[in-house]
Amino acid sequence: QVQLVESGGGLVQPGGSLRLSCAVSGDIVSIDRMSWYRQAPGKQRELVAYITSGGSTNYVDSLKGRFTISRDDPKNTVFLQMNSLAPEDTAVYYCAADRFAGRSTTARYWGRGTQVTISS
């Protein structure tokens, strides 16, 4: 089992920045990939970025250069740095942890999410 707790959400003005955190506990050594997703009102949940156990990162093209995913292994924490925020970024942001076996995702764990609101 893996437990995830997001924090750092809140209200920020357009053009501002926010840093989200995901505290990870449980069977940490078994995690192959950590991801950030978001879900805006009336829309499906979408992938924002991920980082693998080896440190490789990937981003949705529209967010590349504006959002950055990183991790602090000694603190068992994953971050999402969000810059140049716009109202379209308003969503609940979720942390996810994946385990792989070959090509398959054998397990996915979700946090409960943190609200990010971009408004003037």
N, C-alpha and C positions, 0 to 999 in steps of 0.2 A: 504494500500500500504506500501511496505517496500523498502527502497533504500539501496544498498550495494555498497561500493567503496573499491576495493582492492588497496594495496600499498605494497612496500617493495621488489618488484622483481628487478632483475638485473643480472649481470654477476658475477659468483663465480667460483673459481678453484675447481677441484675435491678434496674431503675431507673437504671442507669448510662448513660453516653454513650460513643460511639465515633465517630471521624472517619476515613472511608475516603478514600483518594486514588487517582486514576487518572492516571498519567503518559502523555501522548500524544505520539507522534512519527511521522514520515513525512509523508504528504501531508495535512497538517493543514488547509490552506486549503479542501480539498474536503469537509470534514466538515459536514454539515447539522444533525446532532443527536447528542448524547451521552446515554447512558442508563445507569442502574444496574438490574440484574436480580439476583434471588436464587433459589437453589434449595435447598430444605430436603430432608433425607433422605426418600426415597420419594415426593417430589413433583416436579411439573414446574417448569421455570424460569418465573418470573413477573416482570413489569415492576414496578419500584419507583418510578422517577421518570425524567424526562428533561429536558434543557435544549436549546433550539435554538440555532442560530448567532446568532439575533437576541436571545437572552437570555430567551425565554419558557420557563416551567417548567410541568410538570404532574406530578401525583402520583396514585398509587392512593388512593382515598378513605379507606381504612382507615388509611393512613399520613400523611395530610395533617395538618400541624400538629406532627408528631413527627419526621419526616425532612425534611431540606432538601438540595437539590442546588444546587451553585454551581460556578463555574469561575474560574480565574485565568489569563487569556489570556497574559500575559507569561511565565508559567511552564509553559504548555501542560499544565495540570492541572485535572482535574475532581474535585470533592469530594462526598461524601455524609456529612452530619452526622446522626447517629442519636442521638436522645434518648429517655429513658424506655423503655429496652430491656426486653423481656420474653423469656422462654424461646422463645416462638413465633417470634421474630426470628432464631433460630439457623439459619444457612444459609451456603452459599458465595455470596459476593456477586461479581458479574461486572460489568465495565465493557464497554460496547458503543458503537461509533461507526457511524453510518449516513450514507449518501449517497443523495440523492433525485434523481429526474428526473421532474418532474411529480408525479403521484400515487404513483409507484412507488418502492420502495426498491431501488436498483440495487446496493448493496453494504452489507454489515454485517461489522464486524470485532469480535472478541471478545478480551478478556483471558483469562488462565488462572484468574482468581478468587482471592479471599482468604477464608479461613474466619473466620466470626464465631460465637462461641459464648456464649450467655447462660446462666449457671448460677450458683447459689449454693453 
